[in-house]
Amino acid sequence: MKISKRSLEVGLYTLLGGAVGLMRPTAIGEVYSFHIAVLCLSLIFVLLVLDRFEFAYFKCFPFMIQIFLMFTVGLYLFSHSVIMAYADIFNAFKGFLLTILPVLILIVLVRKQGALKYFFDAFAFVILFSCFSIVVSFFLLAVGVGFESLHVLDFEYTYEGRGFVIFPMTFTFNPVDFGLGPMPRLSGLYREPGVVPAFACWGAAYSYIRRWPLWTTLVFVVGSLLSMSTLGVIALYTGMLILSNRMGLSTGKSIAFFILVALSVWPLVYGFDGVGLQAKIESGSGSFDERYEQFFGFFGAENMLFGDGPSWSGYDTTSINLLAASRTFGSIFLLLILCFLSISVVVPLFFFMAMVPFVFVVFTAQPIVLDSSVIAIWFSWVCFVDGRFRCLGFEKHLKATA
């Protein structure tokens, strides 16, 4: 059977999206991100061969600025690690490759009509499967199916002893009790539950814009909530913005409405058994204390400009959020990241709906701002510009595709 060039290209776009979606911070990516990166480079080479290495010029100034900034960040981190001697050349290069890989992929795909749609559809499907797994696993446990009965496999990654996977494909964490009896926290394909909400919010917003069936958006939101992460409730933020947009409210009114509701339910969220912020503070696990200390540790940097290196903290995870990483790498790093993230605001409501949860998570709780799959998300606004790469507002995009 003869396969057309277009069908082969679509298959490669889809495979690239799925591969990047499985990179860090998934549990699989914790072990195999570099291997996946090598696979992606091979697929990029095949696409270039199919196009006979012809490059088309793309006229989207914000996109080009964002690409330049990410290359600058990658080179800065490479130089920083080598000069301060906390990584050898090979490991520094691996870090550089994982940082710029999504950029290389998007530079190739952005030239082809519809390529980004296939790429990000496959990327979003990985997140959808992860959230679907969480929902299925939660309800099977809730109706009394034994934890051991759902055991599928063990997969060891960076967290010692954290490799217990239950049906259909859900990595599990320590059990909590919030009224239904002890229940393991669920992270889907991701390395820990606290990572899930940010990806789920992006997936919910993306599925809404792409006009996927409503149930997919609900799976993203419910998957975030059932991960039993303290951060899981941020899915309500994205869900409320989606609902407000469907009701015809402007972005400003939608956000104001959410703030009003959030203030009303904050006492409930704060005191929720097992997973509320109060429970996290009083648990004795050190999770909250570590994040709190590292968040404010940035302001005590000895070398504010270039950072103190990875040994400044007594914790093993000295980059547990963006400010902690900025004490490691310096204010220059933080400024570059802030400039890079600001480009995503060119599609306003998509930024507020899909990316603000990521901004919140990376600033306060998770060291994922430069994980390969997260970098791809920072660029995902490019899906919502017109054919000549003129940046459109989200509302205009909805009218154009209705």
Residue, then its C-alpha position, 0 to 999 in steps of 0.5 A: m500500500k502506497i503512503s502519500k507524502r501528506s499522510l506520512e507528514v501528518g503521522l510524523y507531526t502526530l508522533l512528535g506531539g505525542a513524544v514531546g507530551l511524554m517528556r518531563p515532567t511525566a514519570i516516563g520522561e523522568v527516565y527517558s526524556f533524552h532518548i525521546a529527544v533523540l527520537c524527535l531529532s530523527l523525526i525532524f530530520v525525516l521531515l526536512v528530507l521530505d521537504r528537501f531542506e527548503f525553509a520558508y520564512f514566517k512573519c510572526f515577530p512575537f514568535m521569533i522573539q520568543i524563539f530567540l529568548m529560549f535559545t538565549v535561556g538555553l545558552y545561559l544555562f549551558s554556560h552557567s553550569v559549565i562555568m560554575a562547574y556543577a555539570d560536565i560538558f555532556n550533561a550541560f549539553k543534554g540540558f541545552l538540547l532538552t531546552i531547545l528541542p521544542v523550539l527546533i520542532l516548532i521552527v520546522l512545523v510552523r512552516k507547514q499548513g495544519a502541522l501545529k494542529y496535529f502536533f498539539d492535538a497529539f500533545a493534548f491527547v497525552i494529557l487527556f489520557s492521563c486525566f482519563s486514567i485518573v478519573v477511572s482509577f479514582f472511581l474504581l477505588a471509590v466503589g471498593v475495587g482493591f488497590e492491589s487488584l488494580h496493580v498494572l506494573d511497577f516503574e521506578y523513576t526519580y522518586e524512590g519507591r514511587g513506581f506503583v501503577i494502577f489501571p488503566m495507567t495511573f502512577t500513585f502517591n501517598p494515601v490521604d483521607f478526605g472523608l472516603g477513607p484512605m485513598p492514594r493520590l493519583s498523578g496519571l502519567y505524571r511524576e507527581p499529583g502536583v504537576v497534573p493541574a497545570f497540564a489539565c488546565w491547558g488541556a481544558a482550554y485547548s480542547y474548548i478552543r479546538r471545539w472538541p466534545l464537551w466531555t473532553t473538557l470535563v475530563f481535564v477539569v475532573g482529572s485535576l480535581l481527583s488528582m488530590s493535589t492541593l493545586g487541583v482546585i485551580a482547574l475550577y479557575t479554567g473551568m469558570l473562564i470557559l463557562s464565562n466565555r460560553m456565556g458571552l462575558s468578556t475576559g475582564k468580567s470573567i476574571a473578576f467573577f472568578i475572583l469573587v467566587a474564589l474569595s467565597v470558597w477559599p475557607l472551604v478550599y483551605g480547610f479541606d480534609g487531606v488535601g487542603l492547604q491547612a492539611k498540607i501545612e500541618s501534615g509534617s511532610g515538609s512539603f509546604d515548608e520547603r516551598y515556602e522557604q525556597f520561594f523567599g530564599f531568592f531574596g537572600a541571594e549572595n550573588m543576585l545577578f548570576g545566582d549562588g549555584p545549586s548548593w545554596s539550599g539545605y534541600d535536595t530540590t534547590s529549584i522547587n519553583l521559579l524563584a528558587a531556580s532564580r536564586t540558583f541561576g540569578s536575576i538574569f535568568l529570571l528576567l529572561i524567563l519573564c520576558f519569554l513568558s510575556i510573549s504568550v499574552v499576545v492571544p489574551l484569553f487563551f493566556f489567561m485561560a490556559m497559561v495562568p495556571f502554569v504561571f502560578v504553579v511554576f512560581t510557587a510549587q513545581p520546578i517545571v518551567l523549562d521542562s520540554s513539554v512545558i516549553a511547548i505549551w509556552f509556544s502553543w499560542v502560535c496555533f491561534v494566529d492566522g495564516r500569515f502569522r498575524c496575532l489574533g485575539f481569542e475572541k476573534h479566533l472563535k468568530a473565525t472558526a464558528 
